[in-house]
Amino acid sequence: MTNNIDIVNIETELQGQSPYRIMRYALEQFDNIAISFSGAEDVALIDMASRIRPDIQVFCLDTGRLHAETYQFIETVRKHYGIEIDVVSPDGDAVRALVKAKGLFSFYEDTHKECCGIRKIAPLRKKLLEVDAWITGQRKDQSPGTRADIPVIQDDLAFARPGDTLTKFNPLANWSSEEVWNYIRMYEAPYNPLHDQGFISIGCEPCTRPVGPGQHEREGRWWWEEATKKECGLHANNIAAADAE
């Protein structure tokens, strides 16, 4: 499974499969694979994986700007599933340089791209050098402008090691938010208490707010920016695909 032809064929085969079956396939194909846990509703991924491979690798990005509730939730998940969670932090010197030059809230003035690049993209890139595949909680319904066409398996060209391949799985791609929450309730999985306060898509505290009735979940993220650009760069292919349309 090292070329585009294989990925396309496997994508066709997996598209109609349940998230659990996609997860099982991913864990059977790759030993060195990790779940990217955002501290939000994609705890469903960990719950599924724990039923297949209890020792699954899990990591999350600690930007230094997360809500207190998110940090508490990460610890709750660690204890609930009895797993190790690799909490990945950004380079301290890079963060200090940005804050010194532009202050703590420069993203409100010149977009979130630079801040996310330092606090999210750089540490993610470093982490992904250690694995052969990774699993994300992306869904098509999360952002019609950038995620409507995400596959359940893809070659991650943005974060692959030089001269190597990195396979990315999105088991929840075809599920709706309602289906994810039905799963969480059915299996009594823990969830971020911020969801009970009107937060749906949860990121850094300064860039996340609750949404009102009838608002799409991504309207609570980077609300001061254009809707089609509401990606932090963790899923860089989404922006590239949107720009190509």
C-alpha positions in Angstrom: 0.0 0.0 0.0 2.6 2.5 -1.1 1.2 4.0 -4.3 -1.8 6.1 -5.4 -3.4 3.3 -7.3 -3.6 1.2 -4.2 -5.0 4.0 -2.2 -7.7 4.7 -4.8 -8.8 1.1 -4.9 -8.8 0.8 -1.2 -10.7 4.0 -0.8 -13.4 2.7 -3.1 -13.6 -0.5 -1.1 -13.8 1.3 2.3 -16.2 4.1 1.4 -19.2 2.0 2.2 -17.8 0.5 5.4 -18.6 1.5 8.9 -16.1 3.6 10.9 -15.4 0.6 13.1 -14.5 -1.6 10.1 -12.3 1.2 8.6 -10.6 1.5 12.0 -10.0 -2.2 12.1 -8.6 -2.2 8.6 -6.2 0.7 9.6 -5.0 -1.0 12.7 -4.5 -4.4 10.9 -2.5 -2.8 8.1 -0.2 -0.6 10.2 1.6 -1.3 13.4 3.1 2.1 13.7 -0.1 4.1 13.6 -1.5 6.8 15.9 -4.8 8.6 16.5 -4.8 12.4 16.5 -7.0 13.3 19.4 -8.3 16.9 19.4 -9.9 16.8 22.8 -13.4 17.1 21.2 -16.0 14.6 20.0 -13.5 12.4 18.2 -13.1 10.5 21.4 -15.3 8.0 19.4 -12.1 7.1 17.5 -10.3 6.1 20.8 -13.3 4.2 22.0 -13.4 2.2 18.7 -9.7 1.6 18.7 -9.6 0.5 22.3 -11.9 -2.4 21.4 -9.5 -3.5 18.6 -6.1 -2.7 19.9 -6.0 -1.5 23.6 -2.4 -0.2 23.2 -3.2 2.1 20.3 -0.9 5.2 20.1 -2.7 8.5 20.8 -1.4 12.0 20.6 -2.9 15.4 21.0 -1.5 18.9 20.3 -1.2 21.2 23.3 -1.0 24.7 21.8 -0.8 26.3 25.2 -4.1 28.1 24.5 -6.6 25.3 25.1 -9.6 25.7 27.4 -9.1 24.4 31.0 -12.0 22.0 30.3 -10.1 20.5 27.4 -7.0 19.8 29.5 -9.2 18.2 32.1 -10.9 16.1 29.4 -7.6 14.9 28.0 -6.8 13.5 31.5 -10.2 12.0 31.8 -9.8 10.1 28.6 -6.3 8.9 29.6 -7.7 7.4 32.8 -11.0 6.1 31.3 -9.3 4.0 28.7 -6.0 3.3 30.5 -3.9 4.6 27.7 -0.9 6.9 27.2 -1.6 10.1 25.5 1.4 11.9 24.0 0.8 15.6 24.6 2.8 17.4 21.9 3.8 21.0 22.6 5.1 23.7 20.2 8.7 25.0 20.2 8.9 27.4 23.1 11.4 29.8 21.4 9.1 30.1 18.4 6.1 30.9 20.5 8.0 33.5 22.5 9.3 35.1 19.4 5.8 35.4 17.9 4.4 36.8 21.2 7.3 39.3 21.5 6.9 40.5 18.0 3.1 40.6 17.7 1.5 40.1 21.1 -0.8 37.4 22.3 -3.7 38.0 19.9 -2.1 38.8 16.5 -4.4 36.3 14.8 -7.3 38.7 15.2 -5.5 41.1 12.9 -3.5 39.0 10.4 -5.4 35.7 10.3 -4.7 32.6 12.4 -2.3 31.1 9.9 1.0 32.2 11.5 -0.1 31.3 15.1 -1.4 27.9 14.0 1.7 27.3 12.0 3.8 27.6 15.2 1.5 26.1 17.7 0.0 23.3 15.6 1.6 22.6 12.3 5.2 22.5 13.3 4.7 20.1 16.3 2.3 18.0 14.2 4.9 17.7 11.4 7.5 16.6 13.9 5.2 14.0 15.5 4.2 12.5 12.2 7.8 11.9 11.3 7.6 9.1 13.9 4.7 7.1 12.4 3.7 5.4 9.2 0.0 6.3 9.3 -2.4 8.4 11.4 -6.1 8.5 12.1 -8.2 11.7 12.3 -11.7 12.6 13.3 -12.5 14.6 10.2 -16.0 14.5 8.8 -17.5 15.8 5.6 -20.3 17.7 7.4 -17.8 19.6 9.6 -17.0 22.2 6.9 -18.8 22.2 3.6 -16.3 24.6 2.1 -13.2 22.5 2.9 -14.1 19.0 4.0 -17.1 17.9 1.8 -14.9 15.6 -0.3 -12.5 14.1 2.2 -11.9 10.4 1.6 -11.7 7.7 4.3 -8.1 6.9 3.3 -5.6 9.1 1.5 -1.9 9.6 0.9 -0.8 12.5 3.1 1.6 14.3 0.9 1.7 17.3 3.2 3.3 15.5 6.2 5.0 12.5 4.7 8.7 11.9 5.4 11.0 12.9 2.5 11.0 10.0 0.0 8.4 8.0 2.0 4.7 7.7 2.3 2.3 8.6 5.1 -1.2 7.1 5.1 -4.1 9.1 6.6 -7.4 7.5 7.7 -10.6 9.4 8.3 -13.0 6.7 9.6 -15.7 9.2 10.6 -15.7 10.9 7.2 -19.2 9.8 6.2 -20.8 10.1 9.6 -22.8 13.1 10.7 -22.4 14.9 14.0 -25.6 13.3 15.2 -24.2 9.8 14.4 -21.0 10.6 16.4 -23.0 11.7 19.4 -25.3 8.7 19.1 -22.1 6.6 19.4 -20.8 8.5 22.4 -24.1 8.1 24.2 -24.5 4.5 23.3 -21.1 3.5 24.6 -21.1 6.1 27.4 -17.8 7.5 26.2 -16.5 10.6 28.0 -16.8 14.0 26.2 -15.6 17.5 26.7 -17.9 19.4 29.1 -17.7 22.4 26.8 -20.1 20.7 24.5 -22.8 21.2 27.2 -22.1 24.9 27.0 -22.9 25.3 23.3 -19.5 24.6 21.9 -19.4 22.1 19.0 -16.1 22.5 17.2 -13.5 23.0 19.9 -10.1 24.4 19.4 -8.0 27.1 21.2 -9.8 29.2 23.7 -9.3 32.6 21.9 -10.4 31.1 18.6 -13.5 29.1 19.7 -16.9 30.2 20.8 -20.4 28.6 21.2 -22.7 28.6 18.3 -26.3 29.7 18.2 -29.4 27.9 17.0 -29.2 27.2 13.2 -25.5 28.0 13.0 -23.0 25.6 11.5 -20.5 24.2 13.9 -17.5 25.8 12.1 -19.1 29.2 12.7 -17.7 29.0 16.2 -14.1 28.8 14.9 -12.2 31.8 13.6 -15.4 33.6 13.2 -13.7 36.8 11.9 -12.3 35.0 8.8 -13.7 33.8 5.5 -15.7 30.6 5.9 -13.9 28.6 3.2 -10.5 29.1 5.0 -11.5 27.7 8.4 -8.7 25.2 8.5 -5.6 25.5 10.8 -3.4 23.6 8.4 -3.5 20.2 10.1 -5.4 19.0 7.1 -3.6 21.1 4.4 -5.0 19.1 1.5 -8.5 20.4 2.3 -7.6 24.0 1.6 -5.7 23.0 -1.6 -8.7 21.1 -2.8 -11.1 24.0 -2.1 -8.8 26.4 -3.8 -8.7 24.2 -6.9 -12.5 24.3 -7.4 
